[in-house]
Amino acid sequence: MPNRHFVELDWFRVQLDVARSIGPGWDVELDIPYDVKDVDARYERLDGTPFDNPEGDLHHRDERLEGVADLKLFVNRRRGGVLRDGDLLHVGFGVSLPTGRIESDPWERGDLGLRHQHIQFGTGTFDPLLRADYYILPDPVGAMLSLNIQTSIYENRHDYRGPMQADVALGPRVRVVDPVVLGAGYVASYQSRAYWDREPDENSGYFLQGVGFSAAIRVAPGATLIPSALRVFSIDPRGGGDSLEMEWLFGLSVDLSFGGAAPGNE
């Protein structure tokens, strides 16, 4: 019987980022993420009435998935006063480590009538990473421009090649009082198509735009609390397949610096 499926995903991530100086202006950083993904799936007939899909459990089902995602290893270069006094340039080069759980081709297994999983915790490959952040430190008004890129250059052992992901953010930062800096700005995220055995993954690819909000609150010497929120106002599935909706994303970080102030929080 013709029907439509609706899948909701609540994604919660806890991430530990550890950095150690290796010389003036240089540090090595390891990002360790742990993900919890709650999936809620339902089916409807074309007239909107509920439908108990006898094969639904093979494709999408109510479940909780959790585990370590791909770790990211960076070598970072930080330079102050690059374009003007009171600015900071941060450039990082790195690689993602294939520590996250991966799946076999869900489209192939679905065609065979076998239970499968579309949600993965990594790409299964070592992926090049690049990020660059430029800050005009707020005194009392500054600005921030940020760029992050990750791309897969080969297939994993299940013939999966992950997408290229690029994120950019820019906007002003204002020092409200001495320990509090507020920020807001435009955020865009682009994801290309992923591939299974050189065939496009129908669930991949989008262009997202939103408005980001953040605060940096120094709660103690060497300790900064950083709450953030992103309000998505536009998301375009580039694959032309299923529709995709996203509204608010929230984050909370704690930056701890030992042996000196952490750059970039001002």
PyMOL commands that set and color helices and strands:
alter all, ss='L'
color gray80, all
select helices_A, chain A and resi 56-59+106-111
alter helices_A, ss='H'
color red, helices_A
select strands_A, chain A and resi 3-23+26-45+63-68+71-80+87-97+127-136+141-150+160-161+165-177+180-191+195-196+199-200+206-220+223-237+248-256
alter strands_A, ss='S'
color yellow, strands_A
deselect
rebuild
show_as cartoon
